Amino acid sequence: MLGKLSIVSLVAGVVPGIYSITTFMSLFFLSLGYSFGIHPFGDSEIKILEYLVGFSVMWIYLAVWILIIFISIPSITAIVCGSIDLIKTKLDLSNKKGRKLDIAGIILAVSPAIVIGMSFIPGISFLISKIPG
């Protein structure tokens, strides 16, 4: 039977995971727009990519505030609940499902730090500085 802390850890870890995927996608659209020479709200034949680049620019500007305000609480919750449950079930070898959910919740909770460390800091200044205006 799965523990309540395992489920809480996984559910709380999904929120930072969605944030990480959205940030990766916005960085991908920014680099794709840069490689095709598409600027947000400019004149382009590929309108959907133009709108995606515009959304990506707005997402990147708001990403730090979203991280501080909305992502930190679920991340801390997932890490604390997952860690407590892992320590609690350390001696119980029969509860392997709960352990996997705890580890998944902790990894999802740490994913925003991985996104910022790997791609956000070095790549964003280059991509944003190339937007005219």
C-alpha positions in Angstrom: 0.0 0.0 0.0 1.3 3.4 -0.9 1.9 5.9 1.9 0.2 9.3 2.0 3.6 11.0 2.1 4.6 9.2 -1.1 1.6 10.5 -3.0 1.9 14.0 -1.6 5.6 14.0 -2.7 4.7 12.9 -6.2 1.8 15.3 -6.6 3.7 18.3 -5.2 6.6 17.4 -7.5 4.5 17.5 -10.6 4.0 21.3 -10.3 7.8 22.0 -10.6 8.0 19.4 -13.3 5.4 21.2 -15.4 7.3 24.4 -14.8 10.5 22.9 -16.0 9.0 21.4 -19.2 7.4 24.8 -20.0 10.7 26.6 -19.5 12.5 24.1 -21.7 9.9 24.5 -24.4 10.0 28.3 -24.3 13.8 28.2 -24.6 13.4 25.8 -27.5 11.0 28.1 -29.3 13.3 31.1 -28.6 16.2 29.3 -30.2 14.1 28.1 -33.1 12.8 31.6 -33.7 16.3 33.0 -33.6 17.6 30.4 -36.1 14.7 31.2 -38.5 15.0 35.0 -37.9 11.5 35.2 -36.4 10.9 38.0 -33.8 7.8 38.2 -31.6 5.0 40.3 -33.0 7.0 41.0 -36.2 6.0 40.3 -39.8 6.5 36.6 -40.5 5.0 33.9 -42.7 5.0 31.4 -39.8 2.5 33.0 -37.5 2.2 30.2 -35.0 6.0 30.2 -34.4 5.8 34.0 -34.1 3.2 33.7 -31.4 5.1 30.9 -29.6 8.2 33.1 -29.6 6.2 35.9 -28.2 4.8 33.7 -25.5 8.3 32.4 -24.8 9.7 35.9 -24.3 6.9 36.7 -21.8 7.4 33.3 -20.1 11.1 34.0 -19.6 10.4 37.4 -18.2 7.9 35.9 -15.7 9.8 32.6 -15.1 11.8 33.9 -12.1 8.8 35.4 -10.4 6.7 32.3 -11.0 9.6 30.2 -9.6 9.9 32.3 -6.4 6.2 32.7 -5.8 4.5 29.5 -7.0 7.1 26.8 -7.4 9.1 27.0 -4.2 6.3 25.9 -1.9 5.5 22.6 -3.9 9.2 21.9 -4.3 9.9 22.2 -0.6 6.8 20.1 0.2 7.8 17.4 -2.2 11.4 17.3 -1.0 10.4 17.3 2.7 7.6 14.7 2.4 9.7 12.5 0.1 12.7 12.6 2.5 10.6 11.9 5.6 8.9 8.9 3.9 12.2 7.6 2.6 13.7 7.8 6.1 10.6 6.3 7.6 10.5 3.3 5.2 14.3 2.8 5.0 14.0 -0.4 7.0 10.8 -1.6 5.4 12.0 -3.4 2.2 8.5 -4.4 1.1 7.4 -0.8 0.3 9.3 -0.3 -2.9 6.4 1.4 -4.7 6.4 4.2 -2.2 10.1 4.6 -2.5 9.9 5.1 -6.2 7.2 7.7 -5.8 9.3 9.5 -3.2 12.3 9.6 -5.4 10.3 10.7 -8.4 8.7 13.5 -6.4 12.1 14.7 -5.2 13.6 14.6 -8.7 10.7 16.5 -10.1 11.0 19.1 -7.2 14.7 19.6 -8.0 14.1 19.9 -11.8 13.6 23.7 -11.8 17.1 24.1 -10.3 18.4 21.8 -13.0 16.7 23.8 -15.7 18.0 27.1 -14.4 21.5 25.8 -13.9 21.9 24.1 -17.3 20.1 26.3 -19.8 18.5 29.4 -18.4 21.5 31.3 -17.1 23.9 30.9 -20.1 21.3 30.9 -22.9 18.7 33.4 -22.0 20.9 36.5 -22.1 22.0 35.6 -25.6 18.5 34.9 -26.9 16.9 37.9 -25.4 19.6 40.3 -26.5 19.1 39.4 -30.1 15.4 40.5 -30.1 15.2 43.9 -31.8 13.5 46.8 -30.0 
